[in-house]
Amino acid sequence: MSIRTLIFSATVGALLGCSNQVTEPELDALKSMSPTISRGCSWKTKEVNVFNDPNAFVNFRYASCVTGDGQNFHTHNEGTTIAHAYWDVVFESVHIFKKPDGSMDEFLRTLPVRIFTPSENCAPKQISTSYWVLDDGLELDAKINELPCGIYGRNFAGQTVFEVRDNIVLNYNISGIRDGIDMSSITYEYRANLP
């Protein structure tokens, strides 16, 4: 487990597990921390079309640790899920949404349910200006046998967060993946068709 993962997990554990509020500067510091990569890996950039819209793209950097074409990216769920795979095995994903016009609370309550039905405990909870979770009432390191709040809540790798940015909302696992996508590098661009 990387230092970044330990710090992020401990901070979010304090944030979710007790009444003390983590401050925005602390979350900004976590957000700006670059993930570590293994020796022999290098950063590469990727552009992926999203939202089933030929003009909508996200760009990000990711750790490339292989030679050949084994590492790939694809989108599904109407272009809102970016899956990062090695050959056929998906080992990381991030959900991306257009920032809602209304409140985040309302937006999170109306997310489409995927795979599992949310429990009664799955209520949106704001943990800072930019971060939200689906509060399932479980401890941060709880072991689960199913996804208590569907695919946008806690998953088998741990707790997830919703990060609100200028024009998008990202949903990803806070534990991070070594040699994966640098979540802090994700940017959205809409390229209008020129006449």
Kinemage of the C-alpha trace (Angstrom):
@kinemage 1
@onewidth
@group {chain A} dominant
@subgroup {mainchain}
@vectorlist {calphas} color= white
{ca met a 1} P 0.000 0.000 0.000
{ca ser a 2} L 1.456 3.390 -0.998
{ca ile a 3} L 2.031 6.340 1.330
{ca arg a 4} L -0.602 8.295 -0.624
{ca thr a 5} L -3.142 5.528 -0.074
{ca leu a 6} L -2.390 5.381 3.660
{ca ile a 7} L -2.653 9.151 4.108
{ca phe a 8} L -5.804 9.417 1.993
{ca ser a 9} L -7.426 6.455 3.784
{ca ala a 10} L -6.548 7.800 7.224
{ca thr a 11} L -7.833 11.275 6.403
{ca val a 12} L -11.080 10.064 4.905
{ca gly a 13} L -11.405 7.607 7.790
{ca ala a 14} L -11.258 10.523 10.196
{ca leu a 15} L -13.679 12.402 7.994
{ca leu a 16} L -16.249 9.616 7.777
{ca gly a 17} L -15.696 7.867 11.083
{ca cys a 18} L -15.997 10.757 13.511
{ca ser a 19} L -17.623 14.139 13.826
{ca asn a 20} L -14.475 16.169 13.046
{ca gln a 21} L -14.753 17.860 9.658
{ca val a 22} L -11.693 17.701 7.449
{ca thr a 23} L -10.905 21.181 6.187
{ca glu a 24} L -10.930 22.197 2.541
{ca pro a 25} L -7.139 22.890 2.559
{ca glu a 26} L -6.530 19.307 3.751
{ca leu a 27} L -8.717 17.911 0.972
{ca asp a 28} L -7.034 20.187 -1.570
{ca ala a 29} L -3.660 18.861 -0.416
{ca leu a 30} L -4.869 15.289 -0.930
{ca lys a 31} L -6.334 16.156 -4.313
{ca ser a 32} L -3.043 17.662 -5.463
{ca met a 33} L -0.942 14.667 -4.384
{ca ser a 34} L 0.346 12.841 -7.411
{ca pro a 35} L 0.155 9.061 -7.287
{ca thr a 36} L 3.359 7.071 -7.240
{ca ile a 37} L 4.328 4.702 -9.996
{ca ser a 38} L 6.540 1.646 -10.013
{ca arg a 39} L 10.086 1.638 -11.270
{ca gly a 40} L 10.119 1.030 -14.995
{ca cys a 41} L 6.726 2.704 -15.506
{ca ser a 42} L 6.153 6.088 -17.109
{ca trp a 43} L 3.333 8.587 -17.348
{ca lys a 44} L 1.368 8.667 -20.585
{ca thr a 45} L -1.662 10.713 -21.524
{ca lys a 46} L -4.973 9.470 -22.831
{ca glu a 47} L -8.008 11.110 -24.403
{ca val a 48} L -11.363 9.331 -24.161
{ca asn a 49} L -14.695 10.290 -25.726
{ca val a 50} L -17.486 10.460 -23.101
{ca phe a 51} L -21.260 10.954 -22.718
{ca asn a 52} L -21.902 9.287 -26.100
{ca asp a 53} L -21.231 12.745 -27.539
{ca pro a 54} L -18.692 13.030 -30.366
{ca asn a 55} L -17.687 16.480 -29.058
{ca ala a 56} L -17.134 15.534 -25.379
{ca phe a 57} L -13.717 14.349 -24.203
{ca val a 58} L -11.727 13.792 -21.038
{ca asn a 59} L -7.947 13.836 -20.896
{ca phe a 60} L -5.812 12.349 -18.129
{ca arg a 61} L -2.474 10.774 -17.395
{ca tyr a 62} L -1.945 7.174 -16.416
{ca ala a 63} L 0.976 4.944 -15.520
{ca ser a 64} L 2.162 2.819 -18.408
{ca cys a 65} L 3.998 -0.223 -17.129
{ca val a 66} L 3.707 -2.586 -20.065
{ca thr a 67} L 4.917 -2.861 -23.596
{ca gly a 68} L 2.585 -3.656 -26.420
{ca asp a 69} L -1.149 -3.098 -26.495
{ca gly a 70} L -2.182 -4.839 -23.273
{ca gln a 71} L -3.397 -1.700 -21.526
{ca asn a 72} L -6.637 -0.203 -22.806
{ca phe a 73} L -9.502 2.128 -21.933
{ca his a 74} L -13.167 1.987 -22.878
{ca thr a 75} L -16.410 3.658 -21.866
{ca his a 76} L -19.820 2.196 -21.044
{ca asn a 77} L -23.017 3.184 -19.163
{ca glu a 78} L -23.932 5.750 -21.838
{ca gly a 79} L -20.360 6.986 -21.871
{ca thr a 80} L -20.252 7.855 -18.161
{ca thr a 81} L -17.908 5.087 -16.980
{ca ile a 82} L -14.277 4.940 -18.044
{ca ala a 83} L -12.844 1.465 -17.505
{ca his a 84} L -9.079 0.984 -17.374
{ca ala a 85} L -8.151 -2.563 -18.314
{ca tyr a 86} L -5.143 -4.734 -18.925
{ca trp a 87} L -6.102 -7.071 -21.740
{ca asp a 88} L -9.634 -8.165 -20.689
{ca val a 89} L -9.383 -7.515 -16.946
{ca val a 90} L -10.753 -4.178 -15.680
{ca phe a 91} L -8.765 -3.110 -12.641
{ca glu a 92} L -9.864 0.497 -12.280
{ca ser a 93} L -12.799 2.663 -13.273
{ca val a 94} L -14.022 6.195 -12.808
{ca his a 95} L -17.546 7.505 -13.343
{ca ile a 96} L -17.904 10.937 -14.905
{ca phe a 97} L -21.029 13.102 -15.020
{ca lys a 98} L -21.843 16.596 -16.239
{ca lys a 99} L -22.119 18.938 -13.286
{ca pro a 100} L -25.835 19.289 -12.449
{ca asp a 101} L -27.657 22.615 -12.623
{ca gly a 102} L -29.448 21.820 -9.349
{ca ser a 103} L -28.132 20.686 -5.995
{ca met a 104} L -25.655 17.851 -5.587
{ca asp a 105} L -27.932 16.271 -2.975
{ca glu a 106} L -30.751 16.005 -5.505
{ca phe a 107} L -28.367 14.815 -8.223
{ca leu a 108} L -26.996 12.002 -6.041
{ca arg a 109} L -30.481 10.927 -4.959
{ca thr a 110} L -31.513 10.534 -8.606
{ca leu a 111} L -28.466 8.637 -9.899
{ca pro a 112} L -29.551 5.583 -11.854
{ca val a 113} L -29.240 2.454 -9.729
{ca arg a 114} L -26.919 -0.119 -11.304
{ca ile a 115} L -26.455 -3.772 -10.269
{ca phe a 116} L -27.659 -3.570 -6.640
{ca thr a 117} L -30.565 -1.767 -5.007
{ca pro a 118} L -29.353 0.862 -2.532
{ca ser a 119} L -30.138 0.236 1.119
{ca glu a 120} L -32.184 2.669 3.189
{ca asn a 121} L -28.939 4.055 4.650
{ca cys a 122} L -27.577 5.351 1.339
{ca ala a 123} L -28.026 9.069 1.725
{ca pro a 124} L -25.855 11.728 0.088
{ca lys a 125} L -23.457 13.289 2.584
{ca gln a 126} L -21.358 16.359 1.895
{ca ile a 127} L -17.910 16.065 3.438
{ca ser a 128} L -16.458 19.332 2.110
{ca thr a 129} L -17.182 21.966 -0.496
{ca ser a 130} L -16.041 19.671 -3.308
{ca tyr a 131} L -16.528 16.130 -1.951
{ca trp a 132} L -19.610 13.993 -1.307
{ca val a 133} L -20.197 10.322 -0.425
{ca leu a 134} L -23.167 7.991 -0.386
{ca asp a 135} L -23.286 7.324 3.348
{ca asp a 136} L -24.066 3.623 3.837
{ca gly a 137} L -23.685 3.732 7.629
{ca leu a 138} L -20.715 1.325 7.594
{ca glu a 139} L -17.224 1.813 8.997
{ca leu a 140} L -14.645 3.017 6.475
{ca asp a 141} L -12.858 -0.360 6.333
{ca ala a 142} L -16.026 -2.515 6.511
{ca lys a 143} L -15.957 -5.831 4.643
{ca ile a 144} L -18.852 -6.183 2.218
{ca asn a 145} L -20.390 -9.015 0.200
{ca glu a 146} L -22.435 -6.771 -2.068
{ca leu a 147} L -22.433 -3.126 -3.051
{ca pro a 148} L -24.645 -1.463 -0.444
{ca cys a 149} L -25.272 1.700 -2.500
{ca gly a 150} L -24.952 0.391 -6.062
{ca ile a 151} L -21.923 0.977 -8.254
{ca tyr a 152} L -21.508 4.615 -7.220
{ca gly a 153} L -21.075 3.888 -3.512
{ca arg a 154} L -18.562 1.804 -1.605
{ca asn a 155} L -17.141 -1.045 -3.670
{ca phe a 156} L -14.990 -4.077 -2.901
{ca ala a 157} L -11.828 -1.954 -3.018
{ca gly a 158} L -13.206 0.474 -0.420
{ca gln a 159} L -15.023 3.791 -0.051
{ca thr a 160} L -15.720 5.988 -3.064
{ca val a 161} L -16.187 9.753 -3.284
{ca phe a 162} L -17.875 12.188 -5.636
{ca glu a 163} L -15.585 15.087 -6.493
{ca val a 164} L -17.238 18.218 -7.874
{ca arg a 165} L -15.102 20.152 -10.337
{ca asp a 166} L -15.838 23.182 -12.539
{ca asn a 167} L -18.026 21.410 -15.083
{ca ile a 168} L -17.956 17.710 -14.162
{ca val a 169} L -18.492 15.372 -11.217
{ca leu a 170} L -16.136 12.405 -10.798
{ca asn a 171} L -16.889 9.267 -8.770
{ca tyr a 172} L -13.910 7.083 -7.871
{ca asn a 173} L -12.399 4.892 -5.175
{ca ile a 174} L -10.367 6.889 -2.661
{ca ser a 175} L -7.873 4.126 -1.949
{ca gly a 176} L -6.331 4.698 -5.359
{ca ile a 177} L -4.646 2.153 -7.568
{ca arg a 178} L -0.886 2.025 -7.811
{ca asp a 179} L 0.171 2.492 -11.422
{ca gly a 180} L -3.323 3.595 -12.408
{ca ile a 181} L -5.059 6.794 -13.517
{ca asp a 182} L -4.000 10.041 -11.867
{ca met a 183} L -7.486 11.238 -10.854
{ca ser a 184} L -6.196 14.759 -10.206
{ca ser a 185} L -5.192 15.037 -13.878
{ca ile a 186} L -8.666 14.435 -15.375
{ca thr a 187} L -9.903 17.384 -17.417
{ca tyr a 188} L -13.073 17.720 -19.497
{ca glu a 189} L -13.323 19.462 -22.849
{ca tyr a 190} L -16.310 20.068 -25.113
{ca arg a 191} L -15.380 20.792 -28.725
{ca ala a 192} L -18.301 22.311 -30.561
{ca asn a 193} L -18.570 21.417 -34.234
{ca leu a 194} L -17.348 24.216 -36.410
{ca pro a 195} L -19.559 25.165 -39.390
